Amino acid sequence: MSVYLSSSEDYEALLDQYDTWLFDCDGVLWRGDQVVDGVVQVLHILRKRGKKMIFVTNNATKSRKDYKKKFDQVGLEVHVDEIYGSAYAAAVYISSVIKLPKEKKVYVIGQAGLEEELRDEGVSFLGGTDPADNTLESFKLENFTLDPDVAAVVCGLDTRINYTKLSKAFQYLTRNPGCLFIATNEDSTYPTSHGTLPGAGAVWAPLRFALDRDPIVTGKPMKTMLDCVKAKVNFDPHKTIMVGDRLNTDILFGQNGGLATLLVLTGVTTKEDITGPSASTIVPKFVTSSLGDLRSVEKAP
Ligand SMILES: O=C(O)[C@H](O)[C@H](O)COP(=O)(O)O
């Protein structure tokens, strides 16, 4: 059963109990470029109280450096070493977990942020933002030359997804022996300032259907993402809380890592999703309307 938080006393108790705070981004800190009301103040309070803060996003369209620019633009005081994205997790997984040989490559369905993280990890790639792949022309298999060095296909959110990219990925995954199918994350949707859009999971779902094969997912809720954080940051899981807006990624990610979890209702999850007969089996430890509400700890007389 979740504990619903609403008073400054509730929030004060949470601040006392946890000294490391992990935050999801889309739906918690912001929706698109619109920062959630009160979040700037709350991060400032946490910083002032010496809390360790880590930002873990499944959005693979941006690199950690891109996100640092976004944090700066929206007025949130965050260091690049506090930012962990699913693009970075996928690149580390390919370079350091499967240890892709240097002569091998990955075919990318995704955007520049994913390419930047792969490049920074020394992973060769093709596809992605290549103009030849970002076309609405019909894909002609007779004109396609298979690159035998492609040993994995990696898929992230790609707002320019098309039939050519899906067809090339399909060729590598069915014709290059042992070619790995990797997804940065499986979010079905994500919130923006103007409403909800299909997420990365909806981008690569056609491949899963065509292949009848599930990808290796490296973002939340999977362990790989937390391993990336643990490789750089020391924290006590018993004094760490994960704040998210999606049950099957953020909250499950926290639970898989043995962390406390705080669900906020400013993103994709509604109160109906966690109450009543069709409530999810993923039950957060705490629930509150918005991360911004924690600013009331400094409004108390
Ligand atoms: O890939 C997607 O579907 C979205 O970018 C993802 O849902 C947003 O990631 P978050 O910051 O919520 O982890």
The ligand as a Gaussian input file, in Angstrom:
#p B3LYP/6-31G(d) Opt

LIG

0 1
 O       11.949000       7.253000     -25.226000
 C       10.899000       7.679000     -24.736000
 O        9.819000       7.093000     -24.861000
 C       10.946000       8.912000     -23.895000
 O       12.051000       9.680000     -24.187000
 C       11.002000       8.501000     -22.442000
 O        9.793000       8.018000     -22.054000
 C       11.299000       9.677000     -21.551000
 O       12.226000       9.302000     -20.676000
 P       12.184000       9.650000     -19.087000
 O       12.902000      10.986000     -18.962000
 O       10.728000       9.728000     -18.702000
 O       12.903000       8.507000     -18.479000

